[in-house]
Amino acid sequence: MISTKRITFSYGKSMMFAFPDIVCNEGETLLVTGNSGVGKTTLLHLLGGLLRPESGEIVIDNTVINSFSERKLDHFRGQNIGLVLQQSHFIEAFTVLENVALASWLATGKQKMEKAKQLLEHLDLGNHLHKLPSQLSVGQQQRVSIARALINEPKLLLADEPTSSLDDENAFKVADLLEQLAKEFKTALVIVTHDSRLKERFSNQISLS
Ligand SMILES: Nc1ncnc2c1ncn2[C@@H]1O[C@H](COP(=O)(O)OP(=O)(O)OP(=O)(O)O)[C@@H](O)[C@H]1O
């Protein structure tokens, strides 16, 4: 579960944000919408501990994360937060399977190859395990990124524009898949997007302005 209270952030004096409070419980999905430039990615990075709020509170699974040291935050993120970012940042020389297993090694010191394989198979990527990420389509890469985000069974899954580069059919497939996985893994799922197709798809929404 994630909740925030009165979080503020700024990139210097000209770009200041005061975000509405959000709550997202385990197994639920919250869609954060808003026009380009309103701060959706900034909010997502704050929720994921990639940026720190200037004031306010971010609570993940009963833990206030904003007072953590950098090191503790990195550890907490690895254990509890899955990120599906706009850029996938794969290690291009590693296979799809290795990229997913690497995320478990970084978080726990153990490379969960079998689990990575199962997860990729679950995401219909069983035939692509030993390919390089660059050999996959954008939609397939998106699913690898989802598998990588889920390998450590995070309490919170954050997805930044997961469907904007996909056609209608694949956009709805990815949205359905994320929602289904959140329920299955009892993960709170927060999606930030300006993709208007998703607005009709999810009832739990908040709009930034
Ligand atoms: N590192 C940065 N330094 C300074 N300003 C930044 C930085 N990152 C983002 N901004 C500015 O903050 C504002 C919000 O950016 P953000 O990426 O959060 O918006 P967004 O709602 O996700 O936009 P989009 O839908 O286009 O991705 C923008 O005006 C952007 O130019």
Ligand as a Chemical Component Dictionary entry (heavy atoms), coordinates in Angstrom:
data_LIG
# 
_chem_comp.id                   LIG 
_chem_comp.type                 NON-POLYMER 
_chem_comp.pdbx_formal_charge   0 
_chem_comp.three_letter_code    LIG 
# 
loop_
_chem_comp_atom.comp_id 
_chem_comp_atom.atom_id 
_chem_comp_atom.alt_atom_id 
_chem_comp_atom.type_symbol 
_chem_comp_atom.charge 
_chem_comp_atom.model_Cartn_x 
_chem_comp_atom.model_Cartn_y 
_chem_comp_atom.model_Cartn_z 
_chem_comp_atom.pdbx_ordinal 
LIG N1  N1  N 0 15.471 17.479 -14.147 1  
LIG C1  C1  C 0 14.683 18.526 -14.385 2  
LIG N2  N2  N 0 15.121 19.793 -14.204 3  
LIG C2  C2  C 0 14.329 20.853 -14.413 4  
LIG N3  N3  N 0 13.037 20.778 -14.806 5  
LIG C3  C3  C 0 12.551 19.546 -15.006 6  
LIG C4  C4  C 0 13.325 18.360 -14.803 7  
LIG N4  N4  N 0 12.555 17.280 -15.071 8  
LIG C5  C5  C 0 11.356 17.763 -15.433 9  
LIG N5  N5  N 0 11.337 19.106 -15.396 10 
LIG C6  C6  C 0 10.205 19.992 -15.713 11 
LIG O1  O1  O 0 9.151  19.705 -14.796 12 
LIG C7  C7  C 0 7.897  19.699 -15.466 13 
LIG C8  C8  C 0 7.193  18.368 -15.201 14 
LIG O2  O2  O 0 7.922  17.335 -15.846 15 
LIG P1  P1  P 0 7.387  15.834 -15.847 16 
LIG O3  O3  O 0 8.308  15.032 -16.698 17 
LIG O4  O4  O 0 7.170  15.414 -14.453 18 
LIG O5  O5  O 0 5.975  16.025 -16.555 19 
LIG P2  P2  P 0 4.953  14.955 -17.144 20 
LIG O6  O6  O 0 3.598  15.345 -16.688 21 
LIG O7  O7  O 0 5.410  13.584 -16.829 22 
LIG O8  O8  O 0 5.110  15.217 -18.709 23 
LIG P3  P3  P 0 4.943  14.198 -19.969 24 
LIG O9  O9  O 0 3.513  13.754 -19.981 25 
LIG O10 O10 O 0 5.278  15.078 -21.146 26 
LIG O11 O11 O 0 5.937  13.084 -19.793 27 
LIG C9  C9  C 0 8.168  19.970 -16.946 28 
LIG O12 O12 O 0 7.886  21.317 -17.221 29 
LIG C10 C10 C 0 9.641  19.681 -17.096 30 
LIG O13 O13 O 0 10.219 20.502 -18.075 31 
# 
loop_
_chem_comp_bond.comp_id 
_chem_comp_bond.atom_id_1 
_chem_comp_bond.atom_id_2 
_chem_comp_bond.value_order 
_chem_comp_bond.pdbx_ordinal 
LIG N1  C1  SING 1  
LIG C1  N2  SING 2  
LIG C1  C4  DOUB 3  
LIG N2  C2  DOUB 4  
LIG C2  N3  SING 5  
LIG N3  C3  DOUB 6  
LIG C3  C4  SING 7  
LIG C3  N5  SING 8  
LIG C4  N4  SING 9  
LIG N4  C5  DOUB 10 
LIG C5  N5  SING 11 
LIG N5  C6  SING 12 
LIG C6  O1  SING 13 
LIG C6  C10 SING 14 
LIG O1  C7  SING 15 
LIG C7  C8  SING 16 
LIG C7  C9  SING 17 
LIG C8  O2  SING 18 
LIG O2  P1  SING 19 
LIG P1  O3  DOUB 20 
LIG P1  O4  SING 21 
LIG P1  O5  SING 22 
LIG O5  P2  SING 23 
LIG P2  O6  DOUB 24 
LIG P2  O7  SING 25 
LIG P2  O8  SING 26 
LIG O8  P3  SING 27 
LIG P3  O9  DOUB 28 
LIG P3  O10 SING 29 
LIG P3  O11 SING 30 
LIG C9  O12 SING 31 
LIG C9  C10 SING 32 
LIG C10 O13 SING 33 
# 
